[in-house]
């Protein structure tokens, strides 16, 4: 019984930490990357070059990279033919018939979450293993879809923006746009940000789809698919920018980002943030003042 209680406690902590992780990164994105995660499309995928990081498992919890992974890499050369991978099998899963809309994902192995609207209600974050609707459990999360396990059958839920029959604009909330004038560009490297706007953006899941941020293979986090007019763009960030440092501290992992965020002490105490980026091979520093 004690062992069962321990396992239940561990699983509860995983889900709690996953939720806290998303909201922390949501805030960190505003403070560290000077933007919110924008409609949960932060697909945080750990690159192969980083050891001992979570990897997505389509059939169970995240695993840690070991010598076995090196063997798997050799097998991946496919000298003896090709076997369908778990990812390929997941992509082959039929689209679910449930009234669900996937509005964003955080694909980070065992800490992955999916932002899903159920039966037209407001979107909610779901961790792997959580029940989404009666008899339907979130089984895996990928950058472009979520996999649901329903009565023992795997079904796919495709990210809304990847469904050509349903344009992204048809499901995005009008609040996605950042109010004009609350990010003021002083010069090419200095921006002034309204603190009240920043606070409102942090808590809003409607703002998590204006960019894709992924770990860069040479360190840092790369900005991709930055939406024109988004908070990211207004704050001077562009697709292809690689975030290298925040306030002089290297940001190479999610732990780095969360550590720096904690050290900042929250929005009420934050006065300024400096972000070092690599843009087209050139180093730049962006300065942000909170008023």
C-alpha positions as a Python dict, from the first residue, in 0.01 Angstrom:
ca = {
    (1, 'X'): (0, 0, 0),
    (2, 'X'): (287, 234, 85),
    (3, 'X'): (445, 170, -256),
    (4, 'X'): (111, 242, -428),
    (5, 'X'): (76, 566, -234),
    (6, 'X'): (427, 664, -339),
    (7, 'X'): (347, 596, -705),
    (8, 'X'): (22, 793, -685),
    (9, 'X'): (205, 1080, -521),
    (10, 'X'): (473, 1074, -789),
    (11, 'X'): (213, 1081, -1067),
    (12, 'X'): (24, 1365, -897),
    (13, 'X'): (346, 1561, -868),
    (14, 'X'): (419, 1502, -1237),
    (15, 'X'): (87, 1650, -1342),
    (16, 'X'): (115, 1937, -1093),
    (17, 'X'): (470, 2012, -1205),
    (18, 'X'): (365, 1993, -1568),
    (19, 'X'): (99, 2256, -1515),
    (20, 'X'): (335, 2471, -1311),
    (21, 'X'): (598, 2423, -1582),
    (22, 'X'): (369, 2563, -1851),
    (23, 'X'): (263, 2866, -1652),
    (24, 'X'): (621, 2927, -1545),
    (25, 'X'): (744, 2908, -1902),
    (26, 'X'): (448, 3122, -2004),
    (27, 'X'): (573, 3388, -1767),
    (28, 'X'): (935, 3321, -1853),
    (29, 'X'): (858, 3371, -2219),
    (30, 'X'): (736, 3718, -2142),
    (31, 'X'): (1026, 3795, -1914),
    (32, 'X'): (1302, 3591, -2073),
    (33, 'X'): (1192, 3612, -2433),
    (34, 'X'): (984, 3929, -2386),
    (35, 'X'): (667, 3764, -2498),
    (36, 'X'): (410, 3516, -2378),
    (37, 'X'): (408, 3167, -2519),
    (38, 'X'): (113, 3272, -2735),
    (39, 'X'): (-162, 3013, -2757),
    (40, 'X'): (48, 2719, -2632),
    (41, 'X'): (232, 2653, -2955),
    (42, 'X'): (566, 2648, -2783),
    (43, 'X'): (687, 2311, -2909),
    (44, 'X'): (976, 2259, -2675),
    (45, 'X'): (1168, 1969, -2829),
    (46, 'X'): (1495, 1869, -2671),
    (47, 'X'): (1765, 1824, -2942),
    (48, 'X'): (1963, 1500, -2966),
    (49, 'X'): (2285, 1685, -2886),
    (50, 'X'): (2176, 1745, -2528),
    (51, 'X'): (2231, 1440, -2304),
    (52, 'X'): (2002, 1320, -2026),
    (53, 'X'): (1697, 1514, -2141),
    (54, 'X'): (1341, 1390, -2171),
    (55, 'X'): (1237, 1242, -2505),
    (56, 'X'): (882, 1188, -2626),
    (57, 'X'): (752, 836, -2589),
    (58, 'X'): (432, 755, -2768),
    (59, 'X'): (350, 460, -2545),
    (60, 'X'): (467, 556, -2199),
    (61, 'X'): (651, 804, -1980),
    (62, 'X'): (958, 991, -2093),
    (63, 'X'): (1290, 805, -2084),
    (64, 'X'): (1647, 924, -2032),
    (65, 'X'): (1909, 901, -2305),
    (66, 'X'): (2159, 620, -2236),
    (67, 'X'): (2392, 394, -2428),
    (68, 'X'): (2081, 226, -2568),
    (69, 'X'): (2002, 547, -2754),
    (70, 'X'): (2336, 527, -2927),
    (71, 'X'): (2249, 178, -3043),
    (72, 'X'): (1913, 306, -3158),
    (73, 'X'): (2092, 575, -3357),
    (74, 'X'): (2291, 306, -3537),
    (75, 'X'): (1975, 112, -3609),
    (76, 'X'): (1821, 431, -3744),
    (77, 'X'): (2061, 412, -4038),
    (78, 'X'): (1824, 139, -4166),
    (79, 'X'): (2086, -87, -4316),
    (80, 'X'): (1839, -370, -4300),
    (81, 'X'): (1523, -198, -4407),
    (82, 'X'): (1273, 29, -4239),
    (83, 'X'): (1035, -42, -3954),
    (84, 'X'): (758, 204, -3868),
    (85, 'X'): (849, 416, -3566),
    (86, 'X'): (617, 502, -3282),
    (87, 'X'): (587, 851, -3426),
    (88, 'X'): (486, 712, -3764),
    (89, 'X'): (232, 483, -3603),
    (90, 'X'): (92, 779, -3413),
    (91, 'X'): (58, 978, -3733),
    (92, 'X'): (-133, 685, -3879),
    (93, 'X'): (-382, 689, -3592),
    (94, 'X'): (-730, 786, -3715),
    (95, 'X'): (-856, 1133, -3636),
    (96, 'X'): (-1080, 1131, -3331),
    (97, 'X'): (-1452, 1183, -3372),
    (98, 'X'): (-1479, 1356, -3034),
    (99, 'X'): (-1570, 1723, -3028),
    (100, 'X'): (-1220, 1838, -2938),
    (101, 'X'): (-1000, 2118, -3075),
    (102, 'X'): (-625, 2115, -3020),
    (103, 'X'): (-510, 2477, -2995),
    (104, 'X'): (-151, 2428, -2888),
    (105, 'X'): (110, 2195, -2746),
    (106, 'X'): (411, 2189, -2520),
    (107, 'X'): (595, 1881, -2645),
    (108, 'X'): (859, 1806, -2381),
    (109, 'X'): (853, 1433, -2315),
    (110, 'X'): (691, 1332, -1990),
    (111, 'X'): (617, 1696, -1905),
    (112, 'X'): (423, 1750, -2230),
    (113, 'X'): (87, 1922, -2228),
    (114, 'X'): (-186, 1988, -2480),
    (115, 'X'): (-420, 2286, -2484),
    (116, 'X'): (-760, 2144, -2578),
    (117, 'X'): (-1110, 2284, -2607),
    (118, 'X'): (-1371, 2021, -2515),
    (119, 'X'): (-1723, 2054, -2661),
    (120, 'X'): (-1666, 2419, -2747),
    (121, 'X'): (-1571, 2521, -2394),
    (122, 'X'): (-1269, 2730, -2300),
    (123, 'X'): (-938, 2559, -2368),
    (124, 'X'): (-766, 2382, -2080),
    (125, 'X'): (-416, 2233, -2041),
    (126, 'X'): (-400, 1853, -2011),
    (127, 'X'): (-95, 1654, -1904),
    (128, 'X'): (-11, 1308, -2032),
    (129, 'X'): (-229, 1057, -1849),
    (130, 'X'): (-508, 1302, -1775),
    (131, 'X'): (-864, 1232, -1885),
    (132, 'X'): (-980, 1481, -2148),
    (133, 'X'): (-1335, 1358, -2189),
    (134, 'X'): (-1517, 1051, -2060),
    (135, 'X'): (-1304, 748, -2150),
    (136, 'X'): (-1048, 953, -2347),
    (137, 'X'): (-699, 1003, -2199),
    (138, 'X'): (-409, 1208, -2336),
    (139, 'X'): (-148, 950, -2437),
    (140, 'X'): (125, 1145, -2619),
    (141, 'X'): (205, 1490, -2751),
    (142, 'X'): (394, 1578, -3070),
    (143, 'X'): (471, 1918, -3225),
    (144, 'X'): (178, 1890, -3467),
    (145, 'X'): (-72, 1666, -3287),
    (146, 'X'): (-183, 1493, -2970),
    (147, 'X'): (-261, 1123, -2935),
    (148, 'X'): (-566, 1016, -2737),
    (149, 'X'): (-627, 671, -2597),
    (150, 'X'): (-997, 587, -2603),
    (151, 'X'): (-1119, 240, -2507),
    (152, 'X'): (-777, 99, -2588),
    (153, 'X'): (-766, 260, -2934),
    (154, 'X'): (-524, 540, -3022),
    (155, 'X'): (-675, 840, -3200),
    (156, 'X'): (-509, 1158, -3321),
    (157, 'X'): (-604, 1519, -3261),
    (158, 'X'): (-429, 1745, -3511),
    (159, 'X'): (-310, 2090, -3412),
    (160, 'X'): (-566, 2338, -3538),
    (161, 'X'): (-323, 2539, -3751),
    (162, 'X'): (-227, 2222, -3942),
    (163, 'X'): (-584, 2156, -4055),
    (164, 'X'): (-634, 2332, -4392),
    (165, 'X'): (-1011, 2301, -4373),
    (166, 'X'): (-1016, 2509, -4053),
    (167, 'X'): (-797, 2820, -4086),
    (168, 'X'): (-623, 2930, -3769),
    (169, 'X'): (-795, 3266, -3786),
    (170, 'X'): (-1132, 3095, -3745),
    (171, 'X'): (-1047, 2970, -3395),
    (172, 'X'): (-815, 3232, -3253),
    (173, 'X'): (-958, 3464, -2995),
    (174, 'X'): (-980, 3835, -3075),
    (175, 'X'): (-771, 3889, -2762),
    (176, 'X'): (-472, 3728, -2932),
    (177, 'X'): (-360, 4061, -3076),
    (178, 'X'): (-148, 4269, -2846),
    (179, 'X'): (-302, 4610, -2771),
    (180, 'X'): (-119, 4882, -2961),
    (181, 'X'): (107, 5118, -2776),
    (182, 'X'): (190, 4889, -2483),
    (183, 'X'): (527, 4792, -2627),
    (184, 'X'): (714, 5104, -2734),
    (185, 'X'): (1024, 5081, -2950),
    (186, 'X'): (1275, 5343, -2835),
    (187, 'X'): (1546, 5238, -3080),
    (188, 'X'): (1663, 4921, -3257),
    (189, 'X'): (1777, 4763, -2930),
    (190, 'X'): (1565, 4927, -2660),
    (191, 'X'): (1197, 4861, -2588),
    (192, 'X'): (964, 4987, -2316),
    (193, 'X'): (691, 4746, -2201),
    (194, 'X'): (378, 4822, -2000),
    (195, 'X'): (382, 4615, -1682),
    (196, 'X'): (4, 4583, -1665),
    (197, 'X'): (-12, 4446, -2019),
    (198, 'X'): (264, 4200, -1935),
    (199, 'X'): (71, 4071, -1634),
    (200, 'X'): (-246, 4023, -1837),
    (201, 'X'): (-60, 3838, -2112),
    (202, 'X'): (110, 3593, -1877),
    (203, 'X'): (-216, 3443, -1750),
    (204, 'X'): (-392, 3421, -2084),
    (205, 'X'): (-381, 3086, -2269),
    (206, 'X'): (-527, 3267, -2571),
    (207, 'X'): (-181, 3408, -2642),
    (208, 'X'): (11, 3089, -2699),
    (209, 'X'): (32, 3048, -3077),
    (210, 'X'): (221, 3339, -3218),
    (211, 'X'): (557, 3166, -3237),
    (212, 'X'): (742, 2839, -3211),
    (213, 'X'): (1043, 2818, -2979),
    (214, 'X'): (1276, 2519, -2991),
    (215, 'X'): (1614, 2441, -2834),
    (216, 'X'): (1896, 2519, -3076),
    (217, 'X'): (2157, 2251, -3145),
    (218, 'X'): (2438, 2495, -3060),
    (219, 'X'): (2277, 2616, -2740),
    (220, 'X'): (2003, 2861, -2665),
    (221, 'X'): (1645, 2870, -2796),
    (222, 'X'): (1552, 2948, -3153),
    (223, 'X'): (1249, 3153, -3252),
    (224, 'X'): (1051, 3017, -3544),
    (225, 'X'): (727, 3108, -3720),
    (226, 'X'): (694, 3445, -3548),
    (227, 'X'): (352, 3582, -3637),
    (228, 'X'): (347, 3932, -3790),
    (229, 'X'): (212, 4181, -3538),
    (230, 'X'): (256, 3940, -3249),
    (231, 'X'): (398, 4027, -2910),
    (232, 'X'): (725, 3867, -3018),
    (233, 'X'): (758, 4085, -3326),
    (234, 'X'): (660, 4401, -3139),
    (235, 'X'): (935, 4321, -2891),
    (236, 'X'): (1191, 4304, -3170),
    (237, 'X'): (1224, 3926, -3201),
    (238, 'X'): (1233, 3764, -3543),
    (239, 'X'): (1212, 3413, -3687),
    (240, 'X'): (1561, 3266, -3679),
    (241, 'X'): (1674, 3458, -3372),
    (242, 'X'): (1852, 3238, -3117),
    (243, 'X'): (1811, 3343, -2753),
    (244, 'X'): (2154, 3285, -2595),
    (245, 'X'): (2150, 3469, -2262),
    (246, 'X'): (1909, 3647, -2031),
    (247, 'X'): (2056, 3908, -1797),
    (248, 'X'): (2399, 3770, -1875),
    (249, 'X'): (2313, 3409, -1787),
    (250, 'X'): (2321, 3135, -2054),
    (251, 'X'): (1983, 2981, -2139),
    (252, 'X'): (2036, 2633, -2283),
    (253, 'X'): (1772, 2425, -2105),
    (254, 'X'): (1429, 2469, -1952),
    (255, 'X'): (1591, 2443, -1611),
    (256, 'X'): (1811, 2742, -1699),
    (257, 'X'): (1505, 2943, -1803),
    (258, 'X'): (1311, 2856, -1488),
    (259, 'X'): (1611, 2928, -1265),
    (260, 'X'): (1664, 3273, -1415),
    (261, 'X'): (1291, 3344, -1396),
    (262, 'X'): (1288, 3260, -1025),
    (263, 'X'): (1591, 3481, -966),
    (264, 'X'): (1411, 3774, -1129),
    (265, 'X'): (1163, 3772, -841),
    (266, 'X'): (843, 3827, -1040),
    (267, 'X'): (692, 4104, -1247),
    (268, 'X'): (629, 4344, -958),
    (269, 'X'): (1001, 4363, -881),
    (270, 'X'): (1130, 4340, -1236),
    (271, 'X'): (1261, 4665, -1380),
    (272, 'X'): (1466, 4559, -1682),
    (273, 'X'): (1562, 4253, -1886),
    (274, 'X'): (1855, 4215, -2124),
    (275, 'X'): (1845, 3940, -2386),
    (276, 'X'): (2147, 3834, -2590),
    (277, 'X'): (2055, 3688, -2927),
    (278, 'X'): (2229, 3552, -3232),
    (279, 'X'): (2076, 3693, -3550),
    (280, 'X'): (2221, 3574, -3877),
    (281, 'X'): (2553, 3493, -3712),
    (282, 'X'): (2578, 3835, -3545),
    (283, 'X'): (2544, 3888, -3170),
    (284, 'X'): (2296, 4149, -3052),
    (285, 'X'): (2161, 4259, -2717),
    (286, 'X'): (1801, 4366, -2671),
    (287, 'X'): (1711, 4582, -2370),
    (288, 'X'): (1362, 4589, -2217),
    (289, 'X'): (1236, 4835, -1957),
    (290, 'X'): (920, 4767, -1760),
    (291, 'X'): (708, 5067, -1661),
}
